Amino acid sequence: MEKHSKDGTEFRELVMKYGQVMGKPNISDFFPMLARFDLQGIQKEMEALLKLFDSILDPAISECMKMLSDRR
């Protein structure tokens, strides 16, 4: 139970951080030719956040899949 609480807290923090990053003004939105340079590091930050999301969600999904297969 404690692990689920910790994961829930981490997940909420990630969602808040995701919202903050998505809300940042991005120069690439105004000048698409600059997008490949990731001048503000937004793409790099989003990729790091997505890896953290995966590290939380993958074990939870695996646990659910195992529980479902055990029922059969």
PDB file of N, H, CA, C and O in Angstrom:
ATOM      1  N   MET A   1       0.825  -1.197   0.000  1.00  0.00           N
ATOM      2  CA  MET A   1       0.000   0.000   0.000  1.00  0.00           C
ATOM      3  C   MET A   1       0.864   1.254   0.000  1.00  0.00           C
ATOM      4  O   MET A   1       0.548   2.236  -0.670  1.00  0.00           O
ATOM      5  N   GLU A   2       1.968   1.212   0.764  1.00  0.00           N
ATOM      6  H   GLU A   2       2.225   0.413   1.308  1.00  0.00           H
ATOM      7  CA  GLU A   2       2.849   2.376   0.847  1.00  0.00           C
ATOM      8  C   GLU A   2       3.479   2.679  -0.514  1.00  0.00           C
ATOM      9  O   GLU A   2       3.660   3.843  -0.870  1.00  0.00           O
ATOM     10  N   LYS A   3       3.819   1.617  -1.284  1.00  0.00           N
ATOM     11  H   LYS A   3       3.672   0.671  -0.994  1.00  0.00           H
ATOM     12  CA  LYS A   3       4.411   1.795  -2.606  1.00  0.00           C
ATOM     13  C   LYS A   3       3.432   2.518  -3.526  1.00  0.00           C
ATOM     14  O   LYS A   3       3.835   3.398  -4.287  1.00  0.00           O
ATOM     15  N   HIS A   4       2.149   2.157  -3.466  1.00  0.00           N
ATOM     16  H   HIS A   4       1.821   1.442  -2.848  1.00  0.00           H
ATOM     17  CA  HIS A   4       1.137   2.794  -4.308  1.00  0.00           C
ATOM     18  C   HIS A   4       0.997   4.270  -3.960  1.00  0.00           C
ATOM     19  O   HIS A   4       0.816   5.105  -4.846  1.00  0.00           O
ATOM     20  N   SER A   5       1.079   4.587  -2.684  1.00  0.00           N
ATOM     21  H   SER A   5       1.226   3.909  -1.965  1.00  0.00           H
ATOM     22  CA  SER A   5       0.984   5.975  -2.250  1.00  0.00           C
ATOM     23  C   SER A   5       2.168   6.782  -2.775  1.00  0.00           C
ATOM     24  O   SER A   5       2.010   7.911  -3.239  1.00  0.00           O
ATOM     25  N   LYS A   6       3.356   6.182  -2.694  1.00  0.00           N
ATOM     26  H   LYS A   6       3.483   5.264  -2.317  1.00  0.00           H
ATOM     27  CA  LYS A   6       4.570   6.845  -3.194  1.00  0.00           C
ATOM     28  C   LYS A   6       4.462   7.063  -4.704  1.00  0.00           C
ATOM     29  O   LYS A   6       4.771   8.143  -5.207  1.00  0.00           O
ATOM     30  N   ASP A   7       4.017   6.021  -5.426  1.00  0.00           N
ATOM     31  H   ASP A   7       3.765   5.143  -5.018  1.00  0.00           H
ATOM     32  CA  ASP A   7       3.860   6.138  -6.875  1.00  0.00           C
ATOM     33  C   ASP A   7       2.831   7.202  -7.233  1.00  0.00           C
ATOM     34  O   ASP A   7       3.018   7.956  -8.187  1.00  0.00           O
ATOM     35  N   GLY A   8       1.749   7.263  -6.471  1.00  0.00           N
ATOM     36  H   GLY A   8       1.597   6.650  -5.696  1.00  0.00           H
ATOM     37  CA  GLY A   8       0.709   8.263  -6.725  1.00  0.00           C
ATOM     38  C   GLY A   8       1.227   9.675  -6.529  1.00  0.00           C
ATOM     39  O   GLY A   8       0.909  10.574  -7.307  1.00  0.00           O
ATOM     40  N   THR A   9       2.021   9.870  -5.494  1.00  0.00           N
ATOM     41  H   THR A   9       2.280   9.140  -4.862  1.00  0.00           H
ATOM     42  CA  THR A   9       2.600  11.181  -5.224  1.00  0.00           C
ATOM     43  C   THR A   9       3.565  11.570  -6.340  1.00  0.00           C
ATOM     44  O   THR A   9       3.532  12.699  -6.828  1.00  0.00           O
ATOM     45  N   GLU A  10       4.419  10.639  -6.741  1.00  0.00           N
ATOM     46  H   GLU A  10       4.446   9.721  -6.345  1.00  0.00           H
ATOM     47  CA  GLU A  10       5.364  10.897  -7.828  1.00  0.00           C
ATOM     48  C   GLU A  10       4.627  11.211  -9.125  1.00  0.00           C
ATOM     49  O   GLU A  10       5.013  12.113  -9.868  1.00  0.00           O
ATOM     50  N   PHE A  11       3.559  10.454  -9.389  1.00  0.00           N
ATOM     51  H   PHE A  11       3.245   9.721  -8.785  1.00  0.00           H
ATOM     52  CA  PHE A  11       2.790  10.660 -10.609  1.00  0.00           C
ATOM     53  C   PHE A  11       2.151  12.046 -10.625  1.00  0.00           C
ATOM     54  O   PHE A  11       2.177  12.731 -11.647  1.00  0.00           O
ATOM     55  N   ARG A  12       1.577  12.459  -9.495  1.00  0.00           N
ATOM     56  H   ARG A  12       1.556  11.902  -8.665  1.00  0.00           H
ATOM     57  CA  ARG A  12       0.976  13.804  -9.416  1.00  0.00           C
ATOM     58  C   ARG A  12       2.017  14.887  -9.664  1.00  0.00           C
ATOM     59  O   ARG A  12       1.758  15.857 -10.376  1.00  0.00           O
ATOM     60  N   GLU A  13       3.193  14.717  -9.073  1.00  0.00           N
ATOM     61  H   GLU A  13       3.403  13.929  -8.495  1.00  0.00           H
ATOM     62  CA  GLU A  13       4.269  15.692  -9.273  1.00  0.00           C
ATOM     63  C   GLU A  13       4.688  15.745 -10.743  1.00  0.00           C
ATOM     64  O   GLU A  13       4.935  16.825 -11.280  1.00  0.00           O
ATOM     65  N   LEU A  14       4.769  14.578 -11.392  1.00  0.00           N
ATOM     66  H   LEU A  14       4.569  13.701 -10.955  1.00  0.00           H
ATOM     67  CA  LEU A  14       5.124  14.543 -12.806  1.00  0.00           C
ATOM     68  C   LEU A  14       4.072  15.230 -13.670  1.00  0.00           C
ATOM     69  O   LEU A  14       4.408  15.950 -14.611  1.00  0.00           O
ATOM     70  N   VAL A  15       2.809  15.008 -13.352  1.00  0.00           N
ATOM     71  H   VAL A  15       2.536  14.423 -12.588  1.00  0.00           H
ATOM     72  CA  VAL A  15       1.736  15.644 -14.116  1.00  0.00           C
ATOM     73  C   VAL A  15       1.816  17.162 -13.962  1.00  0.00           C
ATOM     74  O   VAL A  15       1.625  17.895 -14.932  1.00  0.00           O
ATOM     75  N   MET A  16       2.095  17.634 -12.753  1.00  0.00           N
ATOM     76  H   MET A  16       2.250  17.038 -11.965  1.00  0.00           H
ATOM     77  CA  MET A  16       2.234  19.076 -12.541  1.00  0.00           C
ATOM     78  C   MET A  16       3.426  19.624 -13.327  1.00  0.00           C
ATOM     79  O   MET A  16       3.324  20.677 -13.956  1.00  0.00           O
ATOM     80  N   LYS A  17       4.543  18.920 -13.291  1.00  0.00           N
ATOM     81  H   LYS A  17       4.626  18.065 -12.780  1.00  0.00           H
ATOM     82  CA  LYS A  17       5.736  19.349 -14.028  1.00  0.00           C
ATOM     83  C   LYS A  17       5.468  19.338 -15.533  1.00  0.00           C
ATOM     84  O   LYS A  17       5.906  20.233 -16.256  1.00  0.00           O
ATOM     85  N   TYR A  18       4.746  18.319 -15.997  1.00  0.00           N
ATOM     86  H   TYR A  18       4.390  17.592 -15.410  1.00  0.00           H
ATOM     87  CA  TYR A  18       4.392  18.211 -17.413  1.00  0.00           C
ATOM     88  C   TYR A  18       3.579  19.429 -17.840  1.00  0.00           C
ATOM     89  O   TYR A  18       3.823  20.008 -18.899  1.00  0.00           O
ATOM     90  N   GLY A  19       2.626  19.806 -17.018  1.00  0.00           N
ATOM     91  H   GLY A  19       2.428  19.335 -16.159  1.00  0.00           H
ATOM     92  CA  GLY A  19       1.805  20.991 -17.315  1.00  0.00           C
ATOM     93  C   GLY A  19       2.640  22.265 -17.366  1.00  0.00           C
ATOM     94  O   GLY A  19       2.411  23.134 -18.207  1.00  0.00           O
ATOM     95  N   GLN A  20       3.598  22.369 -16.470  1.00  0.00           N
ATOM     96  H   GLN A  20       3.784  21.663 -15.786  1.00  0.00           H
ATOM     97  CA  GLN A  20       4.471  23.547 -16.459  1.00  0.00           C
ATOM     98  C   GLN A  20       5.313  23.622 -17.723  1.00  0.00           C
ATOM     99  O   GLN A  20       5.450  24.687 -18.326  1.00  0.00           O
ATOM    100  N   VAL A  21       5.874  22.490 -18.121  1.00  0.00           N
ATOM    101  H   VAL A  21       5.763  21.625 -17.631  1.00  0.00           H
ATOM    102  CA  VAL A  21       6.720  22.472 -19.318  1.00  0.00           C
ATOM    103  C   VAL A  21       5.881  22.763 -20.563  1.00  0.00           C
ATOM    104  O   VAL A  21       6.307  23.504 -21.448  1.00  0.00           O
ATOM    105  N   MET A  22       4.693  22.177 -20.623  1.00  0.00           N
ATOM    106  H   MET A  22       4.346  21.575 -19.903  1.00  0.00           H
ATOM    107  CA  MET A  22       3.821  22.405 -21.782  1.00  0.00           C
ATOM    108  C   MET A  22       3.359  23.859 -21.869  1.00  0.00           C
ATOM    109  O   MET A  22       3.073  24.360 -22.957  1.00  0.00           O
ATOM    110  N   GLY A  23       3.288  24.526 -20.736  1.00  0.00           N
ATOM    111  H   GLY A  23       3.520  24.120 -19.852  1.00  0.00           H
ATOM    112  CA  GLY A  23       2.832  25.912 -20.707  1.00  0.00           C
ATOM    113  C   GLY A  23       3.908  26.940 -21.002  1.00  0.00           C
ATOM    114  O   GLY A  23       3.614  28.126 -21.148  1.00  0.00           O
ATOM    115  N   LYS A  24       5.155  26.489 -21.091  1.00  0.00           N
ATOM    116  H   LYS A  24       5.393  25.525 -20.972  1.00  0.00           H
ATOM    117  CA  LYS A  24       6.246  27.418 -21.371  1.00  0.00           C
ATOM    118  C   LYS A  24       6.133  27.932 -22.810  1.00  0.00           C
ATOM    119  O   LYS A  24       5.838  27.161 -23.723  1.00  0.00           O
ATOM    120  N   PRO A  25       6.365  29.214 -23.009  1.00  0.00           N
ATOM    121  CA  PRO A  25       6.415  29.700 -24.385  1.00  0.00           C
ATOM    122  C   PRO A  25       7.634  29.096 -25.087  1.00  0.00           C
ATOM    123  O   PRO A  25       8.729  29.046 -24.527  1.00  0.00           O
ATOM    124  N   ASN A  26       7.426  28.647 -26.299  1.00  0.00           N
ATOM    125  H   ASN A  26       6.536  28.687 -26.754  1.00  0.00           H
ATOM    126  CA  ASN A  26       8.484  27.976 -27.043  1.00  0.00           C
ATOM    127  C   ASN A  26       8.753  28.748 -28.330  1.00  0.00           C
ATOM    128  O   ASN A  26       7.862  28.917 -29.162  1.00  0.00           O
ATOM    129  N   ILE A  27       9.960  29.201 -28.480  1.00  0.00           N
ATOM    130  H   ILE A  27      10.684  29.063 -27.804  1.00  0.00           H
ATOM    131  CA  ILE A  27      10.326  29.984 -29.660  1.00  0.00           C
ATOM    132  C   ILE A  27      10.106  29.192 -30.945  1.00  0.00           C
ATOM    133  O   ILE A  27       9.851  29.769 -32.002  1.00  0.00           O
ATOM    134  N   SER A  28      10.204  27.871 -30.847  1.00  0.00           N
ATOM    135  H   SER A  28      10.411  27.402 -29.988  1.00  0.00           H
ATOM    136  CA  SER A  28      10.017  27.015 -32.024  1.00  0.00           C
ATOM    137  C   SER A  28       8.580  27.054 -32.538  1.00  0.00           C
ATOM    138  O   SER A  28       8.335  26.736 -33.702  1.00  0.00           O
ATOM    139  N   ASP A  29       7.639  27.434 -31.699  1.00  0.00           N
ATOM    140  H   ASP A  29       7.838  27.692 -30.754  1.00  0.00           H
ATOM    141  CA  ASP A  29       6.255  27.572 -32.150  1.00  0.00           C
ATOM    142  C   ASP A  29       6.118  28.748 -33.118  1.00  0.00           C
ATOM    143  O   ASP A  29       5.266  28.733 -34.006  1.00  0.00           O
ATOM    144  N   PHE A  30       6.940  29.738 -32.945  1.00  0.00           N
ATOM    145  H   PHE A  30       7.632  29.751 -32.223  1.00  0.00           H
ATOM    146  CA  PHE A  30       6.892  30.922 -33.793  1.00  0.00           C
ATOM    147  C   PHE A  30       7.845  30.829 -34.981  1.00  0.00           C
ATOM    148  O   PHE A  30       7.610  31.420 -36.035  1.00  0.00           O
ATOM    149  N   PHE A  31       8.916  30.082 -34.789  1.00  0.00           N
ATOM    150  H   PHE A  31       9.108  29.602 -33.933  1.00  0.00           H
ATOM    151  CA  PHE A  31       9.921  29.892 -35.835  1.00  0.00           C
ATOM    152  C   PHE A  31      10.213  28.392 -35.973  1.00  0.00           C
ATOM    153  O   PHE A  31      11.210  27.901 -35.444  1.00  0.00           O
ATOM    154  N   PRO A  32       9.335  27.661 -36.691  1.00  0.00           N
ATOM    155  CA  PRO A  32       9.467  26.200 -36.784  1.00  0.00           C
ATOM    156  C   PRO A  32      10.820  25.723 -37.295  1.00  0.00           C
ATOM    157  O   PRO A  32      11.238  24.609 -36.980  1.00  0.00           O
ATOM    158  N   MET A  33      11.506  26.541 -38.073  1.00  0.00           N
ATOM    159  H   MET A  33      11.167  27.446 -38.329  1.00  0.00           H
ATOM    160  CA  MET A  33      12.800  26.113 -38.603  1.00  0.00           C
ATOM    161  C   MET A  33      13.844  25.939 -37.486  1.00  0.00           C
ATOM    162  O   MET A  33      14.873  25.295 -37.692  1.00  0.00           O
ATOM    163  N   LEU A  34      13.577  26.509 -36.314  1.00  0.00           N
ATOM    164  H   LEU A  34      12.741  27.031 -36.146  1.00  0.00           H
ATOM    165  CA  LEU A  34      14.497  26.390 -35.182  1.00  0.00           C
ATOM    166  C   LEU A  34      14.200  25.179 -34.290  1.00  0.00           C
ATOM    167  O   LEU A  34      14.963  24.888 -33.369  1.00  0.00           O
ATOM    168  N   ALA A  35      13.105  24.477 -34.558  1.00  0.00           N
ATOM    169  H   ALA A  35      12.485  24.713 -35.307  1.00  0.00           H
ATOM    170  CA  ALA A  35      12.668  23.377 -33.690  1.00  0.00           C
ATOM    171  C   ALA A  35      13.740  22.302 -33.532  1.00  0.00           C
ATOM    172  O   ALA A  35      13.909  21.754 -32.443  1.00  0.00           O
ATOM    173  N   ARG A  36      14.454  22.001 -34.591  1.00  0.00           N
ATOM    174  H   ARG A  36      14.317  22.447 -35.476  1.00  0.00           H
ATOM    175  CA  ARG A  36      15.444  20.919 -34.515  1.00  0.00           C
ATOM    176  C   ARG A  36      16.608  21.243 -33.586  1.00  0.00           C
ATOM    177  O   ARG A  36      17.334  20.341 -33.167  1.00  0.00           O
ATOM    178  N   PHE A  37      16.793  22.513 -33.261  1.00  0.00           N
ATOM    179  H   PHE A  37      16.203  23.246 -33.601  1.00  0.00           H
ATOM    180  CA  PHE A  37      17.885  22.909 -32.382  1.00  0.00           C
ATOM    181  C   PHE A  37      17.515  22.858 -30.899  1.00  0.00           C
ATOM    182  O   PHE A  37      18.396  22.876 -30.040  1.00  0.00           O
ATOM    183  N   ASP A  38      16.220  22.795 -30.596  1.00  0.00           N
ATOM    184  H   ASP A  38      15.504  22.780 -31.294  1.00  0.00           H
ATOM    185  CA  ASP A  38      15.726  22.738 -29.202  1.00  0.00           C
ATOM    186  C   ASP A  38      16.451  23.781 -28.335  1.00  0.00           C
ATOM    187  O   ASP A  38      17.060  23.453 -27.317  1.00  0.00           O
ATOM    188  N   LEU A  39      16.367  25.031 -28.767  1.00  0.00           N
ATOM    189  H   LEU A  39      15.872  25.298 -29.594  1.00  0.00           H
ATOM    190  CA  LEU A  39      17.112  26.117 -28.141  1.00  0.00           C
ATOM    191  C   LEU A  39      16.838  26.263 -26.648  1.00  0.00           C
ATOM    192  O   LEU A  39      17.740  26.612 -25.886  1.00  0.00           O
ATOM    193  N   GLN A  40      15.620  26.005 -26.228  1.00  0.00           N
ATOM    194  H   GLN A  40      14.887  25.722 -26.847  1.00  0.00           H
ATOM    195  CA  GLN A  40      15.257  26.183 -24.823  1.00  0.00           C
ATOM    196  C   GLN A  40      15.321  24.885 -24.024  1.00  0.00           C
ATOM    197  O   GLN A  40      15.096  24.895 -22.813  1.00  0.00           O
ATOM    198  N   GLY A  41      15.621  23.785 -24.676  1.00  0.00           N
ATOM    199  H   GLY A  41      15.804  23.777 -25.659  1.00  0.00           H
ATOM    200  CA  GLY A  41      15.733  22.499 -23.985  1.00  0.00           C
ATOM    201  C   GLY A  41      14.389  21.888 -23.614  1.00  0.00           C
ATOM    202  O   GLY A  41      14.323  20.988 -22.777  1.00  0.00           O
ATOM    203  N   ILE A  42      13.325  22.371 -24.231  1.00  0.00           N
ATOM    204  H   ILE A  42      13.379  23.102 -24.911  1.00  0.00           H
ATOM    205  CA  ILE A  42      11.985  21.874 -23.879  1.00  0.00           C
ATOM    206  C   ILE A  42      11.812  20.427 -24.331  1.00  0.00           C
ATOM    207  O   ILE A  42      11.278  19.606 -23.585  1.00  0.00           O
ATOM    208  N   GLN A  43      12.255  20.109 -25.533  1.00  0.00           N
ATOM    209  H   GLN A  43      12.689  20.776 -26.139  1.00  0.00           H
ATOM    210  CA  GLN A  43      12.125  18.732 -26.019  1.00  0.00           C
ATOM    211  C   GLN A  43      12.909  17.775 -25.131  1.00  0.00           C
ATOM    212  O   GLN A  43      12.419  16.697 -24.796  1.00  0.00           O
ATOM    213  N   LYS A  44      14.108  18.157 -24.754  1.00  0.00           N
ATOM    214  H   LYS A  44      14.507  19.033 -25.026  1.00  0.00           H
ATOM    215  CA  LYS A  44      14.937  17.320 -23.885  1.00  0.00           C
ATOM    216  C   LYS A  44      14.252  17.106 -22.534  1.00  0.00           C
ATOM    217  O   LYS A  44      14.255  15.998 -21.998  1.00  0.00           O
ATOM    218  N   GLU A  45      13.671  18.167 -21.994  1.00  0.00           N
ATOM    219  H   GLU A  45      13.669  19.067 -22.429  1.00  0.00           H
ATOM    220  CA  GLU A  45      12.971  18.078 -20.707  1.00  0.00           C
ATOM    221  C   GLU A  45      11.742  17.175 -20.809  1.00  0.00           C
ATOM    222  O   GLU A  45      11.461  16.392 -19.902  1.00  0.00           O
ATOM    223  N   MET A  46      11.007  17.291 -21.931  1.00  0.00           N
ATOM    224  H   MET A  46      11.236  17.927 -22.668  1.00  0.00           H
ATOM    225  CA  MET A  46       9.823  16.449 -22.112  1.00  0.00           C
ATOM    226  C   MET A  46      10.207  14.976 -22.252  1.00  0.00           C
ATOM    227  O   MET A  46       9.519  14.107 -21.718  1.00  0.00           O
ATOM    228  N   GLU A  47      11.293  14.688 -22.961  1.00  0.00           N
ATOM    229  H   GLU A  47      11.852  15.394 -23.396  1.00  0.00           H
ATOM    230  CA  GLU A  47      11.731  13.303 -23.107  1.00  0.00           C
ATOM    231  C   GLU A  47      12.108  12.710 -21.749  1.00  0.00           C
ATOM    232  O   GLU A  47      11.822  11.544 -21.478  1.00  0.00           O
ATOM    233  N   ALA A  48      12.743  13.507 -20.905  1.00  0.00           N
ATOM    234  H   ALA A  48      12.975  14.454 -21.126  1.00  0.00           H
ATOM    235  CA  ALA A  48      13.095  13.036 -19.558  1.00  0.00           C
ATOM    236  C   ALA A  48      11.834  12.764 -18.739  1.00  0.00           C
ATOM    237  O   ALA A  48      11.765  11.770 -18.017  1.00  0.00           O
ATOM    238  N   LEU A  49      10.838  13.645 -18.851  1.00  0.00           N
ATOM    239  H   LEU A  49      10.894  14.453 -19.438  1.00  0.00           H
ATOM    240  CA  LEU A  49       9.579  13.436 -18.128  1.00  0.00           C
ATOM    241  C   LEU A  49       8.874  12.177 -18.616  1.00  0.00           C
ATOM    242  O   LEU A  49       8.325  11.423 -17.812  1.00  0.00           O
ATOM    243  N   LEU A  50       8.886  11.945 -19.916  1.00  0.00           N
ATOM    244  H   LEU A  50       9.332  12.558 -20.569  1.00  0.00           H
ATOM    245  CA  LEU A  50       8.232  10.752 -20.451  1.00  0.00           C
ATOM    246  C   LEU A  50       8.905   9.473 -19.960  1.00  0.00           C
ATOM    247  O   LEU A  50       8.229   8.471 -19.725  1.00  0.00           O
ATOM    248  N   LYS A  51      10.224   9.497 -19.804  1.00  0.00           N
ATOM    249  H   LYS A  51      10.773  10.311 -19.995  1.00  0.00           H
ATOM    250  CA  LYS A  51      10.919   8.328 -19.250  1.00  0.00           C
ATOM    251  C   LYS A  51      10.490   8.093 -17.798  1.00  0.00           C
ATOM    252  O   LYS A  51      10.333   6.950 -17.369  1.00  0.00           O
ATOM    253  N   LEU A  52      10.303   9.175 -17.052  1.00  0.00           N
ATOM    254  H   LEU A  52      10.430  10.104 -17.401  1.00  0.00           H
ATOM    255  CA  LEU A  52       9.845   9.033 -15.669  1.00  0.00           C
ATOM    256  C   LEU A  52       8.421   8.480 -15.615  1.00  0.00           C
ATOM    257  O   LEU A  52       8.109   7.638 -14.773  1.00  0.00           O
ATOM    258  N   PHE A  53       7.548   8.964 -16.529  1.00  0.00           N
ATOM    259  H   PHE A  53       7.801   9.648 -17.213  1.00  0.00           H
ATOM    260  CA  PHE A  53       6.195   8.418 -16.612  1.00  0.00           C
ATOM    261  C   PHE A  53       6.260   6.915 -16.880  1.00  0.00           C
ATOM    262  O   PHE A  53       5.558   6.133 -16.240  1.00  0.00           O
ATOM    263  N   ASP A  54       7.102   6.520 -17.827  1.00  0.00           N
ATOM    264  H   ASP A  54       7.673   7.155 -18.347  1.00  0.00           H
ATOM    265  CA  ASP A  54       7.248   5.100 -18.144  1.00  0.00           C
ATOM    266  C   ASP A  54       7.726   4.299 -16.944  1.00  0.00           C
ATOM    267  O   ASP A  54       7.268   3.178 -16.722  1.00  0.00           O
ATOM    268  N   SER A  55       8.643   4.863 -16.171  1.00  0.00           N
ATOM    269  H   SER A  55       9.015   5.774 -16.351  1.00  0.00           H
ATOM    270  CA  SER A  55       9.179   4.130 -15.019  1.00  0.00           C
ATOM    271  C   SER A  55       8.123   3.912 -13.939  1.00  0.00           C
ATOM    272  O   SER A  55       8.241   2.987 -13.136  1.00  0.00           O
ATOM    273  N   ILE A  56       7.104   4.748 -13.915  1.00  0.00           N
ATOM    274  H   ILE A  56       7.008   5.500 -14.568  1.00  0.00           H
ATOM    275  CA  ILE A  56       6.015   4.575 -12.955  1.00  0.00           C
ATOM    276  C   ILE A  56       4.922   3.687 -13.534  1.00  0.00           C
ATOM    277  O   ILE A  56       4.418   2.792 -12.856  1.00  0.00           O
ATOM    278  N   LEU A  57       4.555   3.936 -14.789  1.00  0.00           N
ATOM    279  H   LEU A  57       4.964   4.663 -15.340  1.00  0.00           H
ATOM    280  CA  LEU A  57       3.420   3.227 -15.373  1.00  0.00           C
ATOM    281  C   LEU A  57       3.733   1.799 -15.813  1.00  0.00           C
ATOM    282  O   LEU A  57       2.876   0.924 -15.691  1.00  0.00           O
ATOM    283  N   ASP A  58       4.934   1.542 -16.320  1.00  0.00           N
ATOM    284  H   ASP A  58       5.630   2.253 -16.420  1.00  0.00           H
ATOM    285  CA  ASP A  58       5.263   0.193 -16.785  1.00  0.00           C
ATOM    286  C   ASP A  58       5.124  -0.864 -15.690  1.00  0.00           C
ATOM    287  O   ASP A  58       4.504  -1.899 -15.933  1.00  0.00           O
ATOM    288  N   PRO A  59       5.679  -0.644 -14.487  1.00  0.00           N
ATOM    289  CA  PRO A  59       5.492  -1.653 -13.430  1.00  0.00           C
ATOM    290  C   PRO A  59       4.014  -1.819 -13.024  1.00  0.00           C
ATOM    291  O   PRO A  59       3.571  -2.927 -12.720  1.00  0.00           O
ATOM    292  N   ALA A  60       3.265  -0.718 -13.023  1.00  0.00           N
ATOM    293  H   ALA A  60       3.625   0.182 -13.270  1.00  0.00           H
ATOM    294  CA  ALA A  60       1.849  -0.798 -12.658  1.00  0.00           C
ATOM    295  C   ALA A  60       1.077  -1.615 -13.698  1.00  0.00           C
ATOM    296  O   ALA A  60       0.224  -2.431 -13.348  1.00  0.00           O
ATOM    297  N   ILE A  61       1.381  -1.391 -14.963  1.00  0.00           N
ATOM    298  H   ILE A  61       2.075  -0.729 -15.247  1.00  0.00           H
ATOM    299  CA  ILE A  61       0.720  -2.148 -16.030  1.00  0.00           C
ATOM    300  C   ILE A  61       1.114  -3.619 -15.947  1.00  0.00           C
ATOM    301  O   ILE A  61       0.269  -4.503 -16.086  1.00  0.00           O
ATOM    302  N   SER A  62       2.385  -3.872 -15.723  1.00  0.00           N
ATOM    303  H   SER A  62       3.071  -3.154 -15.611  1.00  0.00           H
ATOM    304  CA  SER A  62       2.857  -5.268 -15.605  1.00  0.00           C
ATOM    305  C   SER A  62       2.169  -5.978 -14.445  1.00  0.00           C
ATOM    306  O   SER A  62       1.775  -7.138 -14.562  1.00  0.00           O
ATOM    307  N   GLU A  63       2.027  -5.277 -13.333  1.00  0.00           N
ATOM    308  H   GLU A  63       2.347  -4.334 -13.238  1.00  0.00           H
ATOM    309  CA  GLU A  63       1.361  -5.851 -12.164  1.00  0.00           C
ATOM    310  C   GLU A  63      -0.096  -6.193 -12.482  1.00  0.00           C
ATOM    311  O   GLU A  63      -0.584  -7.258 -12.101  1.00  0.00           O
ATOM    312  N   CYS A  64      -0.777  -5.305 -13.168  1.00  0.00           N
ATOM    313  H   CYS A  64      -0.381  -4.440 -13.478  1.00  0.00           H
ATOM    314  CA  CYS A  64      -2.180  -5.561 -13.547  1.00  0.00           C
ATOM    315  C   CYS A  64      -2.281  -6.731 -14.519  1.00  0.00           C
ATOM    316  O   CYS A  64      -3.171  -7.573 -14.399  1.00  0.00           O
ATOM    317  N   MET A  65      -1.368  -6.778 -15.477  1.00  0.00           N
ATOM    318  H   MET A  65      -0.645  -6.094 -15.574  1.00  0.00           H
ATOM    319  CA  MET A  65      -1.380  -7.884 -16.447  1.00  0.00           C
ATOM    320  C   MET A  65      -1.128  -9.218 -15.734  1.00  0.00           C
ATOM    321  O   MET A  65      -1.746 -10.228 -16.069  1.00  0.00           O
ATOM    322  N   LYS A  66      -0.227  -9.218 -14.760  1.00  0.00           N
ATOM    323  H   LYS A  66       0.275  -8.397 -14.488  1.00  0.00           H
ATOM    324  CA  LYS A  66       0.063 -10.445 -14.012  1.00  0.00           C
ATOM    325  C   LYS A  66      -1.169 -10.856 -13.211  1.00  0.00           C
ATOM    326  O   LYS A  66      -1.510 -12.038 -13.155  1.00  0.00           O
ATOM    327  N   MET A  67      -1.829  -9.891 -12.599  1.00  0.00           N
ATOM    328  H   MET A  67      -1.552  -8.931 -12.645  1.00  0.00           H
ATOM    329  CA  MET A  67      -3.040 -10.215 -11.822  1.00  0.00           C
ATOM    330  C   MET A  67      -4.122 -10.789 -12.728  1.00  0.00           C
ATOM    331  O   MET A  67      -4.814 -11.733 -12.346  1.00  0.00           O
ATOM    332  N   LEU A  68      -4.272 -10.234 -13.915  1.00  0.00           N
ATOM    333  H   LEU A  68      -3.710  -9.468 -14.226  1.00  0.00           H
ATOM    334  CA  LEU A  68      -5.265 -10.745 -14.861  1.00  0.00           C
ATOM    335  C   LEU A  68      -4.922 -12.146 -15.340  1.00  0.00           C
ATOM    336  O   LEU A  68      -5.810 -12.986 -15.485  1.00  0.00           O
ATOM    337  N   SER A  69      -3.655 -12.404 -15.584  1.00  0.00           N
ATOM    338  H   SER A  69      -2.934 -11.722 -15.466  1.00  0.00           H
ATOM    339  CA  SER A  69      -3.269 -13.747 -16.052  1.00  0.00           C
ATOM    340  C   SER A  69      -3.384 -14.770 -14.930  1.00  0.00           C
ATOM    341  O   SER A  69      -3.639 -15.944 -15.202  1.00  0.00           O
ATOM    342  N   ASP A  70      -3.204 -14.358 -13.679  1.00  0.00           N
ATOM    343  H   ASP A  70      -2.997 -13.405 -13.459  1.00  0.00           H
ATOM    344  CA  ASP A  70      -3.358 -15.274 -12.538  1.00  0.00           C
ATOM    345  C   ASP A  70      -4.803 -15.680 -12.338  1.00  0.00           C
ATOM    346  O   ASP A  70      -5.069 -16.757 -11.805  1.00  0.00           O
ATOM    347  N   ARG A  71      -5.730 -14.855 -12.748  1.00  0.00           N
ATOM    348  H   ARG A  71      -5.513 -13.980 -13.181  1.00  0.00           H
ATOM    349  CA  ARG A  71      -7.164 -15.153 -12.590  1.00  0.00           C
ATOM    350  C   ARG A  71      -7.596 -16.287 -13.509  1.00  0.00           C
ATOM    351  O   ARG A  71      -8.556 -16.999 -13.216  1.00  0.00           O
ATOM    352  N   ARG A  72      -6.900 -16.450 -14.598  1.00  0.00           N
ATOM    353  H   ARG A  72      -6.120 -15.871 -14.836  1.00  0.00           H
ATOM    354  CA  ARG A  72      -7.306 -17.468 -15.584  1.00  0.00           C
ATOM    355  C   ARG A  72      -6.892 -18.787 -15.154  1.00  0.00           C
ATOM    356  O   ARG A  72      -7.143 -19.770 -15.851  1.00  0.00           O
TER     357      ARG A  72
END
